[in-house]
Amino acid sequence: MSRKAKAFWITVVLGAVLAIAVADENWPMAAIFGAAVVASLWVFVHAYPRDLAPPADRRHENTLRRKAGLKPH
């Protein structure tokens, strides 16, 4: 298992434990909710930014903008 996978599962477990600690009753539902919230945050922090636009795409977009600006109107 990779380092990131271990970190993911550790944070999911910590989120579940934290939710259980806060909950008054229905601990299984609190654990599921806490784990789901932490997993969602993990995806937005670690996976989503890498999916936005790789540098090559940004360079290509800049090239297209520059070429569009050089065309006579």
N, CA, C and O atoms as a GROMACS GRO file, in nm:
protein
  292
    1MET      N    1   0.085  -0.117   0.000
    1MET     CA    2   0.000   0.000   0.000
    1MET      C    3   0.090   0.124   0.000
    1MET      O    4   0.188   0.130   0.073
    2SER      N    5   0.056   0.220  -0.081
    2SER     CA    6   0.138   0.340  -0.092
    2SER      C    7   0.120   0.430   0.030
    2SER      O    8   0.029   0.413   0.111
    3ARG      N    9   0.208   0.527   0.039
    3ARG     CA   10   0.205   0.620   0.151
    3ARG      C   11   0.076   0.703   0.151
    3ARG      O   12   0.017   0.729   0.256
    4LYS      N   13   0.033   0.745   0.031
    4LYS     CA   14  -0.090   0.824   0.022
    4LYS      C   15  -0.212   0.742   0.060
    4LYS      O   16  -0.305   0.794   0.123
    5ALA      N   17  -0.213   0.615   0.022
    5ALA     CA   18  -0.327   0.530   0.056
    5ALA      C   19  -0.334   0.510   0.208
    5ALA      O   20  -0.443   0.512   0.266
    6LYS      N   21  -0.219   0.490   0.270
    6LYS     CA   22  -0.218   0.475   0.416
    6LYS      C   23  -0.266   0.603   0.483
    6LYS      O   24  -0.345   0.598   0.577
    7ALA      N   25  -0.219   0.717   0.434
    7ALA     CA   26  -0.261   0.845   0.491
    7ALA      C   27  -0.412   0.865   0.473
    7ALA      O   28  -0.479   0.916   0.562
    8PHE      N   29  -0.465   0.825   0.358
    8PHE     CA   30  -0.608   0.836   0.333
    8PHE      C   31  -0.687   0.756   0.435
    8PHE      O   32  -0.780   0.807   0.497
    9TRP      N   33  -0.650   0.629   0.452
    9TRP     CA   34  -0.726   0.543   0.543
    9TRP      C   35  -0.711   0.587   0.688
    9TRP      O   36  -0.806   0.576   0.766
   10ILE      N   37  -0.595   0.637   0.725
   10ILE     CA   38  -0.577   0.686   0.862
   10ILE      C   39  -0.666   0.807   0.887
   10ILE      O   40  -0.728   0.817   0.993
   11THR      N   41  -0.673   0.899   0.792
   11THR     CA   42  -0.758   1.016   0.811
   11THR      C   43  -0.907   0.979   0.809
   11THR      O   44  -0.986   1.040   0.880
   12VAL      N   45  -0.945   0.879   0.729
   12VAL     CA   46  -1.084   0.834   0.728
   12VAL      C   47  -1.121   0.776   0.864
   12VAL      O   48  -1.228   0.805   0.918
   13VAL      N   49  -1.032   0.694   0.920
   13VAL     CA   50  -1.058   0.636   1.052
   13VAL      C   51  -1.064   0.746   1.158
   13VAL      O   52  -1.150   0.742   1.246
   14LEU      N   53  -0.973   0.842   1.151
   14LEU     CA   54  -0.976   0.953   1.247
   14LEU      C   55  -1.104   1.035   1.236
   14LEU      O   56  -1.159   1.080   1.337
   15GLY      N   57  -1.153   1.055   1.113
   15GLY     CA   58  -1.279   1.125   1.095
   15GLY      C   59  -1.396   1.048   1.155
   15GLY      O   60  -1.485   1.108   1.215
   16ALA      N   61  -1.395   0.917   1.140
   16ALA     CA   62  -1.501   0.834   1.198
   16ALA      C   63  -1.495   0.839   1.350
   16ALA      O   64  -1.598   0.850   1.416
   17VAL      N   65  -1.374   0.831   1.406
   17VAL     CA   66  -1.358   0.835   1.552
   17VAL      C   67  -1.401   0.971   1.607
   17VAL      O   68  -1.466   0.978   1.711
   18LEU      N   69  -1.364   1.077   1.538
   18LEU     CA   70  -1.403   1.211   1.581
   18LEU      C   71  -1.555   1.227   1.579
   18LEU      O   72  -1.613   1.285   1.671
   19ALA      N   73  -1.619   1.178   1.475
   19ALA     CA   74  -1.764   1.187   1.466
   19ALA      C   75  -1.831   1.105   1.577
   19ALA      O   76  -1.932   1.148   1.632
   20ILE      N   77  -1.776   0.990   1.609
   20ILE     CA   78  -1.831   0.908   1.718
   20ILE      C   79  -1.816   0.981   1.851
   20ILE      O   80  -1.905   0.978   1.935
   21ALA      N   81  -1.701   1.048   1.869
   21ALA     CA   82  -1.677   1.120   1.994
   21ALA      C   83  -1.776   1.234   2.014
   21ALA      O   84  -1.812   1.267   2.127
   22VAL      N   85  -1.820   1.294   1.905
   22VAL     CA   86  -1.913   1.408   1.913
   22VAL      C   87  -2.058   1.360   1.926
   22VAL      O   88  -2.140   1.430   1.984
   23ALA      N   89  -2.089   1.244   1.872
   23ALA     CA   90  -2.226   1.195   1.866
   23ALA      C   91  -2.277   1.153   2.004
   23ALA      O   92  -2.202   1.098   2.085
   24ASP      N   93  -2.404   1.180   2.029
   24ASP     CA   94  -2.469   1.138   2.153
   24ASP      C   95  -2.524   0.996   2.140
   24ASP      O   96  -2.519   0.917   2.235
   25GLU      N   97  -2.577   0.966   2.023
   25GLU     CA   98  -2.634   0.833   2.000
   25GLU      C   99  -2.616   0.798   1.853
   25GLU      O  100  -2.570   0.881   1.775
   26ASN      N  101  -2.652   0.678   1.816
   26ASN     CA  102  -2.640   0.627   1.680
   26ASN      C  103  -2.495   0.637   1.629
   26ASN      O  104  -2.467   0.702   1.529
   27TRP      N  105  -2.406   0.570   1.702
   27TRP     CA  106  -2.264   0.575   1.670
   27TRP      C  107  -2.228   0.518   1.534
   27TRP      O  108  -2.139   0.573   1.468
   28PRO      N  109  -2.292   0.411   1.487
   28PRO     CA  110  -2.256   0.362   1.353
   28PRO      C  111  -2.283   0.465   1.243
   28PRO      O  112  -2.203   0.481   1.151
   29MET      N  113  -2.395   0.534   1.253
   29MET     CA  114  -2.426   0.637   1.153
   29MET      C  115  -2.327   0.753   1.163
   29MET      O  116  -2.286   0.809   1.061
   30ALA      N  117  -2.287   0.789   1.284
   30ALA     CA  118  -2.188   0.896   1.302
   30ALA      C  119  -2.055   0.855   1.241
   30ALA      O  120  -1.988   0.937   1.179
   31ALA      N  121  -2.015   0.729   1.259
   31ALA     CA  122  -1.889   0.682   1.201
   31ALA      C  123  -1.893   0.687   1.049
   31ALA      O  124  -1.796   0.728   0.985
   32ILE      N  125  -2.004   0.645   0.990
   32ILE     CA  126  -2.019   0.648   0.845
   32ILE      C  127  -2.015   0.792   0.795
   32ILE      O  128  -1.948   0.822   0.696
   33PHE      N  129  -2.086   0.880   0.863
   33PHE     CA  130  -2.090   1.021   0.822
   33PHE      C  131  -1.952   1.085   0.834
   33PHE      O  132  -1.908   1.155   0.743
   34GLY      N  133  -1.884   1.062   0.946
   34GLY     CA  134  -1.750   1.119   0.964
   34GLY      C  135  -1.652   1.069   0.860
   34GLY      O  136  -1.573   1.147   0.807
   35ALA      N  137  -1.656   0.940   0.831
   35ALA     CA  138  -1.568   0.885   0.729
   35ALA      C  139  -1.600   0.942   0.591
   35ALA      O  140  -1.509   0.970   0.513
   36ALA      N  141  -1.727   0.959   0.561
   36ALA     CA  142  -1.766   1.014   0.430
   36ALA      C  143  -1.723   1.159   0.415
   36ALA      O  144  -1.678   1.200   0.308
   37VAL      N  145  -1.736   1.236   0.520
   37VAL     CA  146  -1.695   1.377   0.514
   37VAL      C  147  -1.545   1.388   0.492
   37VAL      O  148  -1.500   1.467   0.408
   38VAL      N  149  -1.469   1.310   0.565
   38VAL     CA  150  -1.323   1.314   0.551
   38VAL      C  151  -1.280   1.264   0.414
   38VAL      O  152  -1.189   1.321   0.353
   39ALA      N  153  -1.344   1.159   0.364
   39ALA     CA  154  -1.310   1.108   0.230
   39ALA      C  155  -1.341   1.213   0.123
   39ALA      O  156  -1.264   1.229   0.028
   40SER      N  157  -1.452   1.283   0.137
   40SER     CA  158  -1.486   1.389   0.041
   40SER      C  159  -1.385   1.502   0.044
   40SER      O  160  -1.341   1.550  -0.060
   41LEU      N  161  -1.347   1.543   0.164
   41LEU     CA  162  -1.247   1.649   0.176
   41LEU      C  163  -1.113   1.605   0.118
   41LEU      O  164  -1.043   1.684   0.055
   42TRP      N  165  -1.078   1.480   0.140
   42TRP     CA  166  -0.953   1.428   0.087
   42TRP      C  167  -0.952   1.436  -0.066
   42TRP      O  168  -0.852   1.476  -0.126
   43VAL      N  169  -1.062   1.399  -0.128
   43VAL     CA  170  -1.070   1.404  -0.275
   43VAL      C  171  -1.056   1.548  -0.324
   43VAL      O  172  -0.983   1.573  -0.420
   44PHE      N  173  -1.123   1.642  -0.260
   44PHE     CA  174  -1.115   1.781  -0.304
   44PHE      C  175  -0.978   1.841  -0.282
   44PHE      O  176  -0.935   1.926  -0.360
   45VAL      N  177  -0.909   1.800  -0.177
   45VAL     CA  178  -0.777   1.857  -0.146
   45VAL      C  179  -0.667   1.791  -0.227
   45VAL      O  180  -0.576   1.859  -0.274
   46HIS      N  181  -0.672   1.659  -0.245
   46HIS     CA  182  -0.561   1.588  -0.306
   46HIS      C  183  -0.583   1.547  -0.451
   46HIS      O  184  -0.487   1.548  -0.528
   47ALA      N  185  -0.701   1.512  -0.490
   47ALA     CA  186  -0.722   1.461  -0.625
   47ALA      C  187  -0.775   1.567  -0.720
   47ALA      O  188  -0.729   1.574  -0.834
   48TYR      N  189  -0.868   1.647  -0.678
   48TYR     CA  190  -0.933   1.743  -0.768
   48TYR      C  191  -0.837   1.846  -0.826
   48TYR      O  192  -0.844   1.872  -0.946
   49PRO      N  193  -0.747   1.909  -0.748
   49PRO     CA  194  -0.658   2.009  -0.809
   49PRO      C  195  -0.569   1.953  -0.920
   49PRO      O  196  -0.537   2.025  -1.014
   50ARG      N  197  -0.530   1.828  -0.911
   50ARG     CA  198  -0.446   1.768  -1.014
   50ARG      C  199  -0.524   1.739  -1.142
   50ARG      O  200  -0.464   1.714  -1.246
   51ASP      N  201  -0.654   1.741  -1.133
   51ASP     CA  202  -0.738   1.709  -1.248
   51ASP      C  203  -0.780   1.834  -1.325
   51ASP      O  204  -0.840   1.823  -1.432
   52LEU      N  205  -0.750   1.953  -1.273
   52LEU     CA  206  -0.801   2.075  -1.335
   52LEU      C  207  -0.742   2.098  -1.474
   52LEU      O  208  -0.813   2.086  -1.574
   53ALA      N  209  -0.615   2.131  -1.483
   53ALA     CA  210  -0.553   2.155  -1.612
   53ALA      C  211  -0.403   2.132  -1.599
   53ALA      O  212  -0.336   2.205  -1.526
   54PRO      N  213  -0.351   2.035  -1.668
   54PRO     CA  214  -0.206   2.015  -1.664
   54PRO      C  215  -0.134   2.132  -1.730
   54PRO      O  216  -0.193   2.201  -1.812
   55PRO      N  217  -0.008   2.154  -1.697
   55PRO     CA  218   0.066   2.267  -1.754
   55PRO      C  219   0.070   2.267  -1.906
   55PRO      O  220   0.069   2.374  -1.967
   56ALA      N  221   0.075   2.150  -1.969
   56ALA     CA  222   0.079   2.147  -2.115
   56ALA      C  223  -0.047   2.208  -2.175
   56ALA      O  224  -0.040   2.279  -2.275
   57ASP      N  225  -0.162   2.181  -2.114
   57ASP     CA  226  -0.287   2.240  -2.164
   57ASP      C  227  -0.285   2.391  -2.148
   57ASP      O  228  -0.331   2.464  -2.236
   58ARG      N  229  -0.233   2.439  -2.036
   58ARG     CA  230  -0.226   2.584  -2.015
   58ARG      C  231  -0.134   2.650  -2.118
   58ARG      O  232  -0.165   2.757  -2.169
   59ARG      N  233  -0.022   2.584  -2.149
   59ARG     CA  234   0.068   2.641  -2.251
   59ARG      C  235  -0.002   2.644  -2.385
   59ARG      O  236   0.013   2.741  -2.460
   60HIS      N  237  -0.077   2.540  -2.417
   60HIS     CA  238  -0.149   2.535  -2.544
   60HIS      C  239  -0.253   2.647  -2.550
   60HIS      O  240  -0.268   2.714  -2.652
   61GLU      N  241  -0.326   2.667  -2.439
   61GLU     CA  242  -0.424   2.774  -2.436
   61GLU      C  243  -0.358   2.910  -2.454
   61GLU      O  244  -0.411   2.995  -2.525
   62ASN      N  245  -0.244   2.931  -2.390
   62ASN     CA  246  -0.173   3.058  -2.406
   62ASN      C  247  -0.127   3.078  -2.550
   62ASN      O  248  -0.132   3.189  -2.601
   63THR      N  249  -0.083   2.970  -2.614
   63THR     CA  250  -0.041   2.979  -2.755
   63THR      C  251  -0.160   3.017  -2.842
   63THR      O  252  -0.148   3.102  -2.931
   64LEU      N  253  -0.275   2.957  -2.818
   64LEU     CA  254  -0.394   2.990  -2.897
   64LEU      C  255  -0.434   3.136  -2.876
   64LEU      O  256  -0.471   3.204  -2.972
   65ARG      N  257  -0.428   3.184  -2.753
   65ARG     CA  258  -0.461   3.324  -2.726
   65ARG      C  259  -0.364   3.418  -2.797
   65ARG      O  260  -0.405   3.519  -2.855
   66ARG      N  261  -0.235   3.383  -2.793
   66ARG     CA  262  -0.134   3.468  -2.856
   66ARG      C  263  -0.155   3.471  -3.007
   66ARG      O  264  -0.147   3.577  -3.069
   67LYS      N  265  -0.183   3.355  -3.068
   67LYS     CA  266  -0.208   3.351  -3.212
   67LYS      C  267  -0.334   3.427  -3.250
   67LYS      O  268  -0.338   3.492  -3.355
   68ALA      N  269  -0.435   3.420  -3.165
   68ALA     CA  270  -0.560   3.492  -3.193
   68ALA      C  271  -0.536   3.643  -3.187
   68ALA      O  272  -0.598   3.719  -3.261
   69GLY      N  273  -0.446   3.685  -3.100
   69GLY     CA  274  -0.416   3.828  -3.089
   69GLY      C  275  -0.335   3.880  -3.205
   69GLY      O  276  -0.338   4.000  -3.233
   70LEU      N  277  -0.262   3.793  -3.275
   70LEU     CA  278  -0.177   3.836  -3.386
   70LEU      C  279  -0.252   3.845  -3.517
   70LEU      O  280  -0.201   3.906  -3.612
   71LYS      N  281  -0.371   3.788  -3.527
   71LYS     CA  282  -0.449   3.790  -3.650
   71LYS      C  283  -0.497   3.932  -3.680
   71LYS      O  284  -0.539   4.004  -3.590
   72PRO      N  285  -0.491   3.972  -3.806
   72PRO     CA  286  -0.545   4.106  -3.841
   72PRO      C  287  -0.697   4.105  -3.834
   72PRO      O  288  -0.761   4.005  -3.867
   73HIS      N  289  -0.752   4.214  -3.793
   73HIS     CA  290  -0.898   4.224  -3.778
   73HIS      C  291  -0.961   4.291  -3.894
   73HIS      O  292  -1.083   4.308  -3.898
   0.00000   0.00000   0.00000
